[in-house]
Amino acid sequence: MTQKKCPLRDNILYIIIGILVVVILALILFMFKGKDWAIWAVGTKKLEITIIGDKRCTNCSTAEILAQLKQVPFLTGAKFIEKDFSDAWVSDYITKNSIKYLPVFVFSSNNINDGEGSMKKFLTELPDKTYSLQVGSSFDPFAKRSDKWFLLIDKEVLKSIKEDSYINGNKEASITWLEYSDLECPFCAKFHNSGTIEEVMTKYGEKINKIFNHFPLDFHQNAQVWAEILECVGEISWSDSFYALAKESYTKENSTQSFLVDEAVKLGVEKEKLNSCLESHKYAEKVKNQMMRWAQSFWINGTPWNVIINNETWEYEILSWALPTQMFNDVIDKLLQ
């Protein structure tokens, strides 16, 4: 016998299903309330982040930055693709998109829901409509290099730097350590108080000399004047007092101009001569020129910035930020080979 259909029962079933669909949609709306629906619709699973690095770079920290990105909650589900400059298409790609320094992190979209959209401020649109994030990018893959992949400095450029600076140590040393720093920079203070400089200089002795050059950052209101104090001290008492005052300036957490002047007097600098030199601002241009003249040559974008140079082969390597002693030793040993 054929069972008759019950219209009422069927209609009730459809109504229940309809109500369940509405409830589910309502729950979804509640869960994603206030979120960026565009990125939810696309899904972070479709967001691709291509990391382009260069294995020749010894201090790019590409792997560390990538690890941090993978921990960012709103990037969960994104696809990460790692590429090296030596890969087939990379050179043409970064050239076409005017990318000059590595590492670079290329996002397939800038439609990223990070709550306040603050990450978008750091993304730069590229010609191919992708978006780049350049954190700590300072490695020029197209720069002229030696057979050992070290950068090469022009002999005359190095000569000009030395003529414009105070040299600490053996002037005829095989290695020159060029440091760009800011007397008001807390990271520079940490670096100078870590013992790294003394350890490296002691280890290599007559094989190394060191040059402190100025890079006063714009947001440090005292850095320019303090750099001028150092230059005045150098003029009056030469390099020993110049470096002694630089070291002393980093030992005091909240240094002041009067503190630096008093410390200079303790080093044997005549206070009247020092104040007269400061009032004239005779070294203001030297400090600014020292900062601007080589910033592009060494891709300086922060302090402390270290350049280790072999004075015989003109090879050099950049070590940015306050790095441990062993990293300096490793680079110097390779340069001396």
N, C-alpha and C positions, 0 to 999 in steps of 0.2 A: 504494500500500500504506500502510495506517495505521500510524504509528510507535507502538510500545508505550511506555507510561510506565514510568519506572524509579523505584519507590518509594524505593529506597535513596538514589539520587542526589538526589531531591527533598527527602528528609529531611535530607540533609547540607547542602543549600542553605539550608533553613530554620534549621538549627542555626547555620550561619555568620552568617546575618542576625541571629539572636538574640544571638549573641556580640558582634557589632558594635554592636548597640543597647545592650547592657550596658556595653561599653567606653566608648561615647559618654556614657552617663549617668554613669559613674564619673568621666570627665574633667570633666564639668560640675560634679559634686559637689565635685571637687577644686578647681576654679577658684573656686567660690563658697563654699568652706569658711569658716565663721566669719562670713559676711555675713548681713545681714538679709534673710531669704528673702521676707518680706512685701513689702518695697519692690522686691526683684528681680522678684517675680512680677507686681507692678503695673507696675514699670518707671518710671524717671525720665521716660520719654517721656510718661507720663500725669500727672506732677506739674506743676501749673500755678502760676506765681508772677505775681500781678497787682501791678504797680507803680502806685500812685496818687500823683501829684504835683500841683503847682500851678504853672503857668507864670508866675504873678505873683511867685513866690518867687525872689529873685535869688541867694540863697546856700544853697539846700537841698542842692546837690551830688547831686541824684537820679541824673543820668546817670552820674556817677563811681561811685556805690555800685552801680548796676545793672551797670556794666562789670566791677566786681570780683566780683559774684555770678556772672556768666557764666563767670568764670575758675575758679570753685570746682569741683574735679574731681567731687565727688559730686553736683553739680547738672547735670552734663553730660546733655543730652537733655531737660531740663525745658523746658516751654513758657513763655516770658515774654510777658506781655500788659501793654502800657503804657496807662494811663488818666490823664486830667487832671480836676481838680475841676470844670471847666466841662462835662464830658461829662454826658449826660442823667441817668443813674441814680446817679452817684457820690455826690452830696450826700445822697440818701436812704440809700444803702448805708452810708456812714461814720457817719451819724446813728444808724441802727438798731444798728450794731455798736459804738457808743460810742467811735469813733475821733475824738480831738480835734485831733491834730496831724499834719501831713504833712511829708515823704513817709512812706508806709507800704507795706510789702511783704507781700502776703497770700499765704500758702501754702495750697494745697488740701489738704495733708496734713502732719502733723508726723512721719510715719513715714519719716524721712530717715536713711539709713545713712552717717554721717560718721565711722565708726570707733568713737569713744567716745561718740557721741551728745551731744556738747557743744553742738551748735547748738540742740538742743531747749530748752536752758536760756533761750535768748533769744526763743523763740516763745511768744506769748500766745494762748490759745484765745479765739476770738470767739463771740458768741451763735449765729452761723450755722454753727458747727462747722468753720470754717476757722481759720487761725493767722496772727497778724500778727508781723512783725519791724519794729521801729521804731528805725532807726539815724539819729541826728541829727535826729529829728523835733521841730521847734520852730515850724513855721509853722501858725498858726491860720487856716484858710480862712474861718471865720465871723466873724472879728474886724471891728470897724467900721473902714472905710477911706475915704480921700478919693477924689476923682475921679481922682487920679493913682495910685490903688491903694496909697498909703502908709497905714500904721497911724496911728491917731489917739490921742493921749494926752490925758487930762483935764487941764485947766489947773491945777486945784488939786493934782493928784498931782505934776505937775512942780514946782510951787511948794514942796511939802513936801519933795521930794527935794533941791532947792537949799538950802533952809533947814537941812537936816540934813547938808550936805556942805561941803567946801572947794572953791571954784571957782578954777581956774587959767586966767587970761586975762581978757579983757574981759567983765565981768558982763552987759553990755548987748548981747552978740553975737547975731547972727541964728541961729547954730547952737550947740547944746550937744552935746558928745560925752561920753556917760556910759559909763564903763568899770567893769565889775565884775571884780575880780581878787583874787588870793591871792598873798601875798608869798613863799610856798613853792612856787608852781606853776612848773615848768620851762617850760611853754608860754608863760606870762606873761612869764618872763624872756627867752625867745627873742623875743617880741613887742616888749618894751621895749628890747631891745638891737639890734633890726633897723634902727632909724632911721625906721620908719614914723611914729611919733608926732611926732617933730621935723619930718619932711617935711610932714606934713599941717598941723600948727600953723603952720609958716612960710608955707606956700602961702596959707592963708586969713586969717592975721593977726588983725585986729580983728573979723573976721566969725565967729570961733569961740572958744568956751571949752571947757575940759575938766574933768570931775569924776571923781575916782577914788573908787569906793565898794568896800566890803569884801564878799568872798564866800569866807570861809575854808572850804575843803573838809574834810570829816570825817576823811579819811585823811591829812591833813597836820597832824601833831601840834603844830607850832609856829605855824601860820598864825593862830590866834586871838590868841595873845599878841603876835605881831609886828604884827597889826592894831591892838592896843591901844597898842603903842609909837608907831605913827604918829599915833593920836588924841591921845596925851599930848603929842607933839611939836607937833601942830597947836595944841593949847591954849596951850602955852608960847610958841611962836615963830610961830604963824599959818601961812598957807597956803604961803609960799615954802619954809619948812623941811620942811613936810609932804611936798611934791612932790619936793624935793631928796633927802630920805631914801628915799622910795619908789623913785626912780630908782636911787639908790646901792645899795639892797638887792638889785636885780636884776643888778648887775654882779659880785657875788661868787657863785661857783658853790655853795659850801657856807656859806651865811650862818648866823650865830648871833645869839642875843639880845645877847651882849656886843658883837659887831661893830656891831649896829644902835645900841646905846647909845653906843658910842665915836664912831660916825659922826655921831650927833645932837649930841654934845658939840662935835665939830669944826665943826658948823653954828652953834654959839653957844648951844645949849640947856644950861641949868644941870643938871648931873648929879644933884644932890640933889633938885631939883624933879621931874625925870624919874623917878627911882627911887621917890620918894614917890607919884607918880601911878600908876606901875605896880603898886606894892604894894597900893594901894587898889582896883585893878581897877574903877575908876569908869567905864571905857568898855566893859566887857565886854558889857553889855546893849545898848549902842548898836551895837556891831559885829554882834551876833547879830540885832538888829532890822533893821539895814540890810540884812542878808543875807536874812532871811525875809520882810520886808515887801514887797519888790518882786520876789521870785523868781518868783511866779506871774504877776505883771503882765507881765514880760518873758520868761517861759518859760525862765528860766536853768537850764541843766543842765550847765554846765561853765565853765571860765575859760581865757582871757579872754573876756568877753562884752561886746560893744559896742552901744550904742544911740545912734544919730545922730538928733537932734531939731531940728526947725525951731521956734524960739521964737515965731514969728508965726502960723504956720498950724496948729501942734500936730501936724504930721505927723512920723512917725519911721520909721526902718528899723533892723532888727537885723542886725549883722554878728558872727557868732560865730567864735571861735577866732582864731589869729594869722594874719590875712590880709594880703596885700601892700598897699602904699600906694595903688595905682591903684583898687582896689575901694572904698576909703574916698573917694577923690576922685570917683569916678563917682556914688556915692550922695549926697554933699554937693552936687555940681553939680545933680543932679536936684531935690534938696530946695530949692535956692536959686532954681530957675527960677520 
